[in-house]
């Protein structure tokens, strides 16, 4: 069985080594000058390969039951086994899994070694000029500059436009569409959000713990908590990343989007009111700036004072309890109007893609026999924390094994729960 794979990212390399393991003759094509280039940037250069806190709530997908059954074929435990069996020690940091070296290059080196050991033919710096299926031959042809290759099975693992230069990264989607697939609207996921609110600039560079709630046309869509970062143009940080794809879709639909921040997420309402009253009663001679000393970052305090129409030197006693209470309460319901999501070139992942219902449980195309799709090409994306790489490993394994002619049907657990031995 000759298997061609277009794209040597995480899912493409996993598909390649798996197809070769199950006896296929594998060729992989990559447009960049090296395989796995995007892996080097994941997890801030440390490569967060998966996460022990694993459940379907970490994923955006139209059919989570189907997705769950796929993860039962190749689970996070299979991911751990794969890397450990190939010599890589794993570090657990609060459930986030990394190579023990905390170097993304370790993951890439592991794959390079396996690609070499399994004699997989790798073409880098190779642009695909044409892909098609020849019915009379029952073969796929892949044309590059000056060369034409034929395969019994073809896997599209090209990835998407996330983290690429503007206008790039659409090749895989166009190939899928040429075989009759439907493409759901693409938006940036795991990305910063932009705001024109003037007070934001005064907070730029500050990181703080906060509860963040996302609203579209006054409907609450999501809630996250963690470290939020203020930037010159808006807000960033993991809580923002987690719901950014929802914000991007809402903005694309013309909805009014805003984020409400609680900068004192650790305090219950009654306890917070008691603190305000107690501070006010004991700090009558203090200025507003002095009153806020010891609460949150000074840059936030100064921006909030200005936002509420006060001056840092205004005396607490002259302001009165009600105005001070309103100032402090504004920290718990700070509204930031969102104008846009940052561009796809800034995103860690692309939301949207090929309709997930157009592939079967083997990730084989329902539009074109012999064609398989993996990873970011499909309309499946996860939250921060290694979930997108886990999907890459899982989808690559399933597509690679099935393309090689070794079905994964018997590995699927009907209720979509549990794990399996990837070698069964």
The 8 nearest C-alpha neighbors of each residue, nearest first, counted from 0:
[[1, 23, 24, 151, 403, 2, 22, 152],
 [2, 0, 24, 150, 151, 23, 25, 152],
 [1, 3, 152, 25, 150, 153, 151, 24],
 [2, 4, 153, 26, 150, 27, 25, 154],
 [5, 3, 27, 154, 153, 155, 26, 28],
 [4, 6, 28, 155, 156, 27, 157, 154],
 [5, 7, 157, 156, 29, 11, 28, 8],
 [8, 6, 11, 34, 12, 29, 35, 28],
 [7, 9, 35, 11, 10, 6, 12, 34],
 [8, 10, 12, 11, 391, 35, 13, 392],
 [11, 9, 395, 391, 13, 392, 12, 8],
 [12, 10, 7, 156, 14, 8, 13, 6],
 [11, 13, 15, 7, 14, 9, 10, 8],
 [14, 12, 395, 10, 16, 15, 11, 396],
 [15, 13, 399, 395, 11, 396, 17, 12],
 [14, 16, 12, 18, 13, 17, 11, 399],
 [15, 17, 19, 13, 18, 14, 20, 114],
 [18, 16, 20, 14, 399, 19, 15, 400],
 [17, 19, 399, 400, 403, 21, 15, 23],
 [20, 18, 23, 22, 16, 21, 17, 25],
 [21, 19, 17, 18, 22, 16, 23, 117],
 [22, 20, 18, 19, 23, 403, 17, 400],
 [21, 23, 19, 20, 18, 403, 24, 0],
 [24, 22, 19, 0, 403, 18, 1, 25],
 [23, 25, 1, 2, 0, 19, 22, 26],
 [24, 26, 2, 119, 23, 3, 1, 19],
 [27, 25, 120, 3, 119, 121, 4, 2],
 [26, 28, 4, 121, 5, 3, 122, 120],
 [27, 29, 122, 5, 6, 121, 123, 4],
 [28, 30, 123, 6, 7, 31, 125, 122],
 [29, 31, 124, 125, 126, 123, 32, 28],
 [32, 30, 124, 33, 29, 123, 34, 125],
 [33, 31, 124, 123, 30, 34, 29, 125],
 [34, 32, 31, 123, 36, 35, 29, 124],
 [33, 35, 7, 36, 8, 29, 31, 123],
 [36, 34, 8, 38, 37, 7, 9, 107],
 [35, 37, 38, 34, 39, 33, 8, 31],
 [36, 38, 39, 35, 40, 8, 41, 9],
 [39, 37, 41, 35, 40, 36, 103, 46],
 [38, 40, 103, 37, 44, 36, 41, 104],
 [39, 41, 44, 38, 37, 43, 42, 46],
 [42, 40, 46, 38, 44, 43, 39, 45],
 [41, 43, 46, 45, 47, 44, 40, 103],
 [44, 42, 41, 45, 40, 46, 39, 47],
 [43, 45, 40, 42, 103, 41, 39, 46],
 [44, 46, 102, 103, 101, 42, 43, 47],
 [47, 45, 42, 103, 41, 48, 44, 97],
 [46, 48, 97, 385, 42, 96, 49, 45],
 [49, 47, 385, 46, 97, 96, 388, 389],
 [50, 48, 385, 389, 96, 47, 386, 388],
 [49, 51, 95, 52, 94, 96, 385, 53],
 [50, 52, 94, 53, 95, 49, 75, 96],
 [53, 51, 50, 94, 54, 95, 49, 57],
 [52, 54, 51, 50, 55, 57, 75, 386],
 [55, 53, 56, 57, 52, 58, 67, 51],
 [54, 56, 57, 58, 63, 67, 53, 66],
 [57, 55, 58, 54, 59, 53, 63, 381],
 [56, 58, 55, 382, 381, 54, 59, 386],
 [59, 57, 381, 56, 55, 380, 60, 382],
 [58, 60, 380, 379, 381, 61, 57, 56],
 [59, 61, 379, 62, 63, 58, 378, 380],
 [60, 62, 63, 59, 355, 378, 379, 356],
 [63, 61, 65, 64, 60, 66, 355, 356],
 [62, 64, 66, 65, 60, 67, 61, 55],
 [65, 63, 67, 66, 62, 68, 415, 414],
 [64, 66, 68, 63, 67, 62, 69, 415],
 [67, 65, 63, 69, 64, 68, 70, 62],
 [66, 68, 415, 64, 70, 69, 65, 63],
 [69, 67, 415, 71, 65, 70, 66, 411],
 [68, 70, 66, 71, 72, 67, 65, 360],
 [69, 71, 74, 67, 73, 72, 68, 66],
 [70, 72, 418, 68, 69, 73, 74, 417],
 [73, 71, 70, 69, 410, 411, 419, 74],
 [74, 72, 393, 70, 77, 71, 421, 419],
 [75, 73, 70, 77, 76, 71, 418, 72],
 [74, 76, 78, 77, 79, 49, 389, 73],
 [77, 75, 79, 74, 78, 80, 418, 73],
 [76, 78, 80, 74, 75, 79, 73, 81],
 [77, 79, 75, 81, 76, 80, 74, 82],
 [80, 78, 76, 77, 81, 82, 83, 75],
 [81, 79, 77, 83, 78, 82, 84, 76],
 [82, 80, 78, 84, 79, 83, 77, 85],
 [81, 83, 85, 87, 84, 79, 80, 78],
 [82, 84, 87, 86, 80, 85, 81, 88],
 [85, 83, 81, 82, 86, 80, 87, 79],
 [86, 84, 82, 83, 87, 81, 109, 113],
 [85, 87, 83, 84, 82, 88, 109, 81],
 [88, 86, 83, 82, 85, 89, 98, 84],
 [87, 89, 99, 83, 98, 86, 90, 82],
 [90, 88, 98, 99, 97, 87, 96, 91],
 [89, 91, 99, 97, 96, 98, 92, 88],
 [92, 90, 96, 94, 95, 93, 89, 97],
 [91, 93, 95, 94, 96, 90, 97, 50],
 [94, 92, 95, 91, 96, 51, 50, 52],
 [95, 93, 51, 92, 50, 91, 52, 96],
 [94, 96, 50, 92, 93, 91, 384, 49],
 [95, 97, 91, 49, 47, 50, 90, 48],
 [98, 96, 47, 90, 89, 48, 46, 101],
 [97, 99, 89, 101, 100, 90, 88, 102],
 [100, 98, 90, 89, 88, 101, 97, 87],
 [99, 101, 102, 98, 105, 88, 97, 90],
 [102, 100, 45, 98, 99, 97, 103, 46],
 [101, 103, 45, 104, 100, 105, 44, 98],
 [102, 104, 46, 45, 39, 105, 44, 106],
 [103, 105, 107, 102, 106, 39, 108, 38],
 [106, 104, 108, 103, 107, 102, 109, 98],
 [107, 105, 109, 104, 108, 103, 110, 98],
 [106, 108, 104, 110, 109, 105, 111, 35],
 [107, 109, 111, 105, 110, 106, 104, 112],
 [110, 108, 106, 112, 107, 111, 105, 113],
 [109, 111, 113, 107, 112, 108, 114, 106],
 [112, 110, 108, 114, 113, 109, 107, 115],
 [111, 113, 115, 109, 110, 114, 116, 108],
 [114, 112, 116, 110, 115, 111, 117, 109],
 [115, 113, 111, 119, 117, 112, 116, 110],
 [114, 116, 118, 112, 113, 117, 111, 119],
 [117, 115, 113, 118, 114, 112, 119, 111],
 [118, 116, 114, 115, 119, 113, 19, 16],
 [119, 117, 115, 116, 114, 120, 25, 19],
 [118, 120, 114, 25, 117, 26, 121, 115],
 [119, 121, 26, 27, 118, 25, 122, 114],
 [120, 122, 27, 26, 28, 119, 123, 29],
 [121, 123, 28, 29, 125, 27, 120, 124],
 [124, 122, 29, 125, 32, 30, 33, 31],
 [125, 123, 30, 32, 31, 29, 126, 122],
 [124, 126, 30, 123, 29, 122, 28, 127],
 [125, 127, 30, 143, 128, 124, 144, 29],
 [128, 126, 143, 129, 142, 125, 141, 130],
 [127, 129, 143, 142, 126, 144, 130, 141],
 [130, 128, 142, 127, 141, 131, 143, 140],
 [131, 129, 141, 140, 142, 174, 128, 132],
 [130, 132, 140, 139, 133, 129, 141, 178],
 [133, 131, 139, 138, 134, 140, 137, 130],
 [134, 132, 138, 136, 135, 137, 139, 131],
 [133, 135, 137, 136, 132, 138, 139, 131],
 [134, 136, 133, 137, 138, 132, 139, 131],
 [137, 135, 138, 134, 133, 139, 132, 151],
 [138, 136, 134, 135, 133, 139, 151, 132],
 [139, 137, 151, 136, 133, 150, 132, 149],
 [140, 138, 132, 150, 149, 131, 133, 151],
 [139, 141, 149, 131, 148, 130, 132, 142],
 [142, 140, 130, 148, 147, 129, 149, 139],
 [141, 143, 147, 129, 128, 146, 127, 148],
 [142, 144, 127, 146, 128, 145, 126, 147],
 [145, 143, 146, 142, 128, 126, 127, 125],
 [144, 146, 143, 147, 142, 128, 148, 127],
 [147, 145, 143, 144, 142, 148, 141, 128],
 [146, 148, 142, 141, 143, 140, 149, 145],
 [149, 147, 141, 140, 142, 146, 150, 139],
 [150, 148, 140, 139, 138, 141, 147, 151],
 [151, 149, 1, 139, 152, 2, 138, 3],
 [150, 152, 138, 1, 2, 0, 139, 153],
 [153, 151, 2, 369, 150, 402, 370, 3],
 [152, 154, 3, 370, 2, 4, 371, 369],
 [155, 153, 371, 4, 372, 370, 156, 3],
 [154, 156, 372, 5, 157, 4, 371, 373],
 [157, 155, 6, 11, 373, 5, 158, 154],
 [158, 156, 6, 171, 155, 5, 159, 376],
 [157, 159, 375, 376, 156, 374, 171, 168],
 [158, 160, 168, 161, 375, 169, 349, 376],
 [159, 161, 168, 163, 167, 169, 343, 162],
 [160, 162, 343, 348, 346, 349, 163, 344],
 [163, 161, 344, 345, 346, 347, 160, 343],
 [164, 162, 344, 160, 161, 167, 165, 168],
 [163, 165, 344, 167, 166, 162, 160, 168],
 [164, 166, 167, 344, 163, 343, 160, 342],
 [165, 167, 164, 168, 160, 169, 163, 344],
 [166, 168, 165, 164, 160, 169, 163, 170],
 [167, 169, 160, 159, 170, 163, 166, 158],
 [170, 168, 172, 171, 167, 159, 160, 173],
 [171, 169, 173, 172, 168, 174, 157, 167],
 [172, 170, 174, 157, 173, 169, 175, 155],
 [171, 173, 175, 174, 169, 170, 176, 376],
 [172, 174, 176, 170, 175, 171, 177, 169],
 [175, 173, 171, 177, 172, 176, 170, 178],
 [176, 174, 172, 178, 177, 173, 180, 171],
 [175, 177, 180, 179, 173, 178, 174, 172],
 [178, 176, 174, 175, 179, 173, 180, 131],
 [177, 179, 176, 175, 180, 367, 366, 174],
 [180, 178, 176, 177, 366, 175, 181, 367],
 [179, 181, 176, 175, 178, 182, 353, 366],
 [182, 180, 353, 354, 176, 183, 179, 357],
 [181, 183, 353, 352, 354, 184, 180, 176],
 [184, 182, 352, 351, 353, 185, 354, 181],
 [183, 185, 351, 182, 186, 352, 350, 248],
 [186, 184, 351, 350, 352, 183, 349, 187],
 [185, 187, 350, 349, 247, 188, 351, 184],
 [188, 186, 343, 349, 346, 350, 244, 190],
 [187, 189, 244, 348, 349, 190, 350, 243],
 [190, 188, 240, 347, 346, 243, 348, 241],
 [189, 191, 346, 240, 188, 243, 341, 345],
 [192, 190, 235, 341, 234, 340, 240, 193],
 [193, 191, 340, 234, 341, 233, 339, 235],
 [192, 194, 233, 339, 232, 338, 337, 340],
 [195, 193, 233, 337, 338, 196, 336, 232],
 [194, 196, 197, 338, 193, 232, 336, 233],
 [197, 195, 194, 198, 199, 336, 335, 233],
 [196, 198, 199, 195, 200, 201, 194, 306],
 [197, 199, 200, 201, 196, 302, 306, 202],
 [200, 198, 202, 201, 197, 196, 203, 233],
 [199, 201, 231, 203, 202, 198, 197, 230],
 [200, 202, 199, 302, 198, 203, 298, 299],
 [201, 203, 299, 199, 200, 298, 205, 229],
 [204, 202, 230, 229, 200, 231, 205, 201],
 [203, 205, 230, 229, 202, 206, 228, 231],
 [204, 206, 229, 203, 228, 202, 207, 296],
 [207, 205, 228, 227, 226, 229, 204, 208],
 [208, 206, 226, 227, 209, 228, 205, 262],
 [207, 209, 226, 225, 227, 262, 206, 210],
 [210, 208, 262, 261, 264, 225, 224, 211],
 [209, 211, 224, 261, 260, 264, 223, 225],
 [212, 210, 260, 223, 222, 259, 224, 209],
 [211, 213, 222, 259, 258, 221, 223, 260],
 [212, 214, 258, 221, 220, 219, 257, 222],
 [215, 213, 219, 218, 257, 217, 220, 256],
 [214, 216, 256, 217, 218, 255, 254, 249],
 [215, 217, 255, 218, 254, 256, 214, 219],
 [218, 216, 215, 214, 219, 255, 256, 257],
 [219, 217, 214, 215, 216, 220, 213, 256],
 [218, 220, 214, 213, 221, 217, 215, 212],
 [221, 219, 213, 214, 218, 215, 222, 212],
 [220, 222, 213, 212, 219, 242, 223, 214],
 [221, 223, 212, 211, 213, 224, 210, 220],
 [222, 224, 238, 211, 210, 212, 221, 225],
 [225, 223, 210, 238, 209, 211, 222, 226],
 [226, 224, 208, 209, 238, 227, 210, 237],
 [225, 227, 208, 207, 236, 209, 206, 228],
 [228, 226, 236, 207, 206, 235, 208, 209],
 [227, 229, 206, 235, 236, 234, 205, 230],
 [230, 228, 234, 203, 205, 204, 202, 233],
 [229, 231, 203, 233, 232, 204, 234, 228],
 [232, 230, 200, 203, 233, 199, 229, 204],
 [231, 233, 230, 193, 194, 195, 234, 200],
 [234, 232, 193, 194, 230, 192, 231, 229],
 [235, 233, 229, 192, 230, 228, 191, 193],
 [234, 236, 191, 228, 239, 227, 229, 192],
 [237, 235, 227, 228, 239, 238, 226, 240],
 [236, 238, 240, 239, 241, 226, 225, 227],
 [239, 237, 223, 241, 240, 236, 224, 225],
 [240, 238, 237, 241, 236, 235, 242, 243],
 [241, 239, 189, 237, 243, 190, 238, 242],
 [242, 240, 238, 382, 239, 243, 189, 237],
 [241, 243, 245, 244, 240, 239, 246, 221],
 [242, 244, 246, 240, 245, 188, 241, 239],
 [243, 245, 188, 247, 246, 242, 187, 248],
 [246, 244, 248, 243, 242, 247, 249, 220],
 [245, 247, 243, 249, 244, 248, 250, 242],
 [248, 246, 244, 250, 245, 249, 340, 243],
 [247, 249, 251, 245, 250, 246, 244, 252],
 [250, 248, 252, 246, 251, 254, 247, 245],
 [251, 249, 253, 247, 252, 254, 248, 246],
 [250, 252, 248, 249, 253, 247, 254, 246],
 [253, 251, 249, 250, 254, 248, 247, 255],
 [252, 254, 250, 251, 249, 255, 248, 256],
 [255, 253, 250, 249, 252, 216, 215, 256],
 [256, 254, 216, 215, 253, 257, 250, 249],
 [257, 255, 215, 337, 214, 254, 336, 216],
 [256, 258, 336, 337, 214, 335, 213, 215],
 [257, 259, 213, 335, 212, 334, 214, 260],
 [258, 260, 334, 212, 333, 332, 211, 335],
 [261, 259, 211, 333, 332, 210, 262, 209],
 [260, 262, 331, 210, 209, 332, 263, 264],
 [261, 263, 209, 330, 331, 264, 260, 208],
 [264, 262, 261, 265, 266, 331, 209, 330],
 [265, 263, 266, 261, 209, 210, 262, 208],
 [264, 266, 263, 267, 209, 262, 208, 210],
 [267, 265, 264, 271, 263, 270, 268, 269],
 [266, 268, 270, 269, 271, 265, 264, 272],
 [267, 269, 271, 270, 272, 266, 273, 331],
 [270, 268, 272, 271, 267, 273, 266, 274],
 [271, 269, 273, 267, 272, 268, 266, 274],
 [270, 272, 274, 268, 273, 269, 266, 267],
 [273, 271, 275, 269, 274, 270, 268, 276],
 [272, 274, 270, 276, 271, 275, 277, 269],
 [275, 273, 277, 271, 272, 276, 278, 270],
 [274, 276, 272, 278, 273, 277, 279, 271],
 [277, 275, 279, 273, 274, 278, 280, 272],
 [276, 278, 274, 280, 279, 275, 273, 281],
 [279, 277, 275, 281, 280, 276, 282, 274],
 [278, 280, 276, 282, 277, 281, 275, 283],
 [279, 281, 277, 278, 282, 276, 283, 275],
 [280, 282, 278, 279, 283, 277, 284, 276],
 [283, 281, 285, 279, 284, 278, 280, 290],
 [282, 284, 316, 285, 315, 281, 279, 280],
 [285, 283, 282, 314, 316, 315, 286, 281],
 [286, 284, 282, 283, 289, 314, 315, 290],
 [285, 287, 314, 289, 312, 313, 288, 315],
 [286, 288, 290, 311, 289, 313, 315, 314],
 [289, 287, 311, 291, 286, 290, 292, 312],
 [290, 288, 292, 286, 291, 287, 285, 311],
 [289, 291, 287, 288, 292, 285, 286, 282],
 [292, 290, 288, 289, 294, 293, 287, 300],
 [291, 293, 289, 290, 294, 288, 297, 295],
 [294, 292, 291, 295, 296, 290, 297, 289],
 [293, 295, 292, 291, 296, 297, 300, 290],
 [296, 294, 293, 297, 300, 299, 292, 291],
 [295, 297, 299, 298, 300, 294, 205, 207],
 [298, 296, 300, 299, 301, 295, 292, 291],
 [299, 297, 301, 300, 202, 296, 302, 201],
 [298, 300, 302, 202, 297, 296, 301, 303],
 [301, 299, 297, 303, 298, 302, 304, 296],
 [300, 302, 304, 298, 303, 299, 297, 305],
 [301, 303, 299, 305, 300, 304, 201, 198],
 [302, 304, 306, 300, 305, 301, 299, 307],
 [305, 303, 301, 309, 307, 306, 302, 300],
 [304, 306, 308, 302, 303, 307, 309, 310],
 [305, 307, 303, 308, 304, 302, 198, 309],
 [308, 306, 304, 305, 309, 303, 326, 329],
 [307, 309, 305, 306, 304, 310, 303, 326],
 [310, 308, 304, 305, 307, 311, 313, 306],
 [309, 311, 313, 312, 304, 305, 308, 287],
 [312, 310, 288, 287, 313, 304, 286, 309],
 [311, 313, 286, 310, 287, 314, 288, 289],
 [314, 312, 286, 310, 287, 311, 315, 309],
 [315, 313, 286, 317, 316, 285, 287, 312],
 [314, 316, 318, 317, 286, 287, 283, 285],
 [315, 317, 283, 319, 318, 314, 284, 320],
 [318, 316, 319, 314, 315, 313, 283, 320],
 [319, 317, 315, 316, 322, 314, 323, 320],
 [320, 318, 316, 317, 321, 322, 315, 323],
 [319, 321, 323, 322, 324, 318, 279, 316],
 [320, 322, 324, 323, 319, 325, 318, 326],
 [323, 321, 325, 324, 320, 319, 318, 326],
 [324, 322, 326, 320, 325, 321, 327, 319],
 [323, 325, 321, 327, 322, 326, 320, 328],
 [326, 324, 328, 322, 323, 327, 329, 321],
 [327, 325, 323, 329, 324, 328, 322, 307],
 [326, 328, 324, 329, 325, 330, 323, 275],
 [327, 329, 325, 330, 331, 326, 324, 332],
 [328, 330, 332, 326, 331, 327, 333, 325],
 [331, 329, 328, 262, 327, 333, 332, 261],
 [332, 330, 261, 329, 328, 262, 333, 263],
 [333, 331, 329, 261, 260, 330, 259, 334],
 [332, 334, 260, 259, 330, 329, 331, 335],
 [335, 333, 259, 258, 332, 336, 260, 257],
 [336, 334, 258, 257, 337, 259, 333, 196],
 [335, 337, 257, 194, 256, 334, 258, 338],
 [338, 336, 194, 257, 256, 193, 339, 335],
 [337, 339, 194, 193, 336, 195, 340, 256],
 [340, 338, 193, 337, 192, 341, 250, 247],
 [339, 341, 192, 247, 193, 191, 342, 190],
 [340, 342, 191, 192, 190, 345, 339, 193],
 [343, 341, 344, 345, 340, 187, 346, 190],
 [342, 344, 187, 346, 161, 345, 160, 162],
 [343, 345, 162, 163, 342, 161, 164, 346],
 [346, 344, 343, 162, 342, 341, 190, 347],
 [347, 345, 190, 343, 161, 348, 187, 162],
 [348, 346, 189, 161, 162, 190, 188, 345],
 [349, 347, 188, 161, 346, 189, 187, 350],
 [348, 350, 187, 188, 161, 186, 159, 351],
 [351, 349, 186, 188, 185, 187, 380, 244],
 [352, 350, 185, 378, 183, 184, 349, 186],
 [351, 353, 378, 377, 183, 182, 376, 185],
 [352, 354, 182, 377, 378, 181, 376, 183],
 [353, 355, 356, 357, 181, 378, 182, 352],
 [356, 354, 357, 378, 377, 358, 353, 61],
 [357, 355, 354, 358, 359, 62, 61, 365],
 [356, 358, 365, 355, 354, 364, 359, 366],
 [359, 357, 364, 362, 363, 365, 356, 355],
 [358, 360, 362, 361, 363, 365, 364, 357],
 [361, 359, 362, 358, 69, 363, 65, 408],
 [360, 362, 363, 359, 397, 398, 401, 407],
 [363, 361, 358, 359, 360, 371, 398, 372],
 [362, 364, 371, 358, 361, 359, 370, 365],
 [363, 365, 358, 366, 370, 367, 371, 357],
 [364, 366, 358, 357, 367, 363, 359, 368],
 [365, 367, 364, 179, 180, 178, 368, 357],
 [366, 368, 364, 370, 365, 178, 369, 179],
 [369, 367, 370, 364, 366, 365, 363, 371],
 [370, 368, 152, 367, 153, 371, 363, 151],
 [369, 371, 153, 364, 368, 363, 367, 154],
 [372, 370, 363, 154, 364, 362, 398, 155],
 [373, 371, 155, 154, 362, 156, 363, 376],
 [374, 372, 394, 156, 395, 376, 10, 377],
 [373, 375, 391, 376, 10, 394, 377, 390],
 [374, 376, 158, 377, 159, 373, 379, 349],
 [377, 375, 352, 158, 374, 353, 373, 159],
 [376, 378, 353, 352, 375, 379, 355, 374],
 [377, 379, 352, 351, 353, 355, 354, 60],
 [380, 378, 60, 377, 59, 375, 351, 381],
 [381, 379, 59, 58, 350, 387, 378, 60],
 [380, 382, 58, 387, 386, 57, 59, 383],
 [381, 383, 241, 57, 386, 58, 384, 380],
 [384, 382, 385, 241, 386, 381, 237, 189],
 [383, 385, 386, 50, 95, 382, 47, 49],
 [386, 384, 49, 47, 48, 388, 387, 50],
 [387, 385, 389, 381, 388, 384, 49, 382],
 [386, 388, 390, 381, 389, 385, 380, 391],
 [387, 389, 391, 390, 385, 386, 48, 392],
 [390, 388, 386, 392, 391, 49, 387, 393],
 [389, 391, 393, 387, 388, 392, 394, 374],
 [390, 392, 10, 374, 388, 389, 394, 393],
 [393, 391, 389, 395, 10, 390, 394, 13],
 [394, 392, 390, 73, 396, 395, 391, 389],
 [393, 395, 373, 397, 391, 396, 392, 390],
 [396, 394, 14, 10, 13, 392, 398, 393],
 [395, 397, 14, 399, 393, 394, 398, 13],
 [398, 396, 394, 400, 399, 395, 361, 401],
 [399, 397, 395, 401, 400, 396, 362, 402],
 [400, 398, 14, 18, 402, 396, 17, 397],
 [399, 401, 18, 403, 397, 405, 402, 398],
 [402, 400, 406, 404, 405, 403, 398, 399],
 [401, 403, 399, 404, 400, 398, 152, 18],
 [404, 402, 18, 23, 400, 401, 405, 21],
 [403, 405, 401, 402, 406, 400, 0, 21],
 [406, 404, 401, 400, 403, 407, 21, 402],
 [405, 407, 401, 408, 404, 400, 409, 361],
 [406, 408, 410, 409, 401, 405, 361, 397],
 [409, 407, 410, 406, 411, 361, 360, 72],
 [408, 410, 407, 411, 406, 412, 423, 72],
 [411, 409, 407, 72, 408, 412, 419, 71],
 [410, 412, 72, 409, 408, 68, 413, 71],
 [411, 413, 415, 414, 71, 410, 68, 416],
 [412, 414, 415, 411, 68, 416, 71, 410],
 [415, 413, 416, 412, 68, 64, 67, 417],
 [414, 416, 68, 67, 412, 413, 71, 64],
 [417, 415, 414, 71, 412, 67, 418, 68],
 [418, 416, 71, 419, 415, 412, 74, 414],
 [419, 417, 71, 74, 416, 72, 420, 73],
 [418, 420, 72, 421, 71, 410, 73, 417],
 [419, 421, 422, 423, 77, 418, 73, 72],
 [420, 422, 423, 419, 73, 77, 72, 410],
 [421, 423, 420, 419, 77, 410, 73, 72],
 [422, 420, 421, 410, 419, 409, 407, 72]]
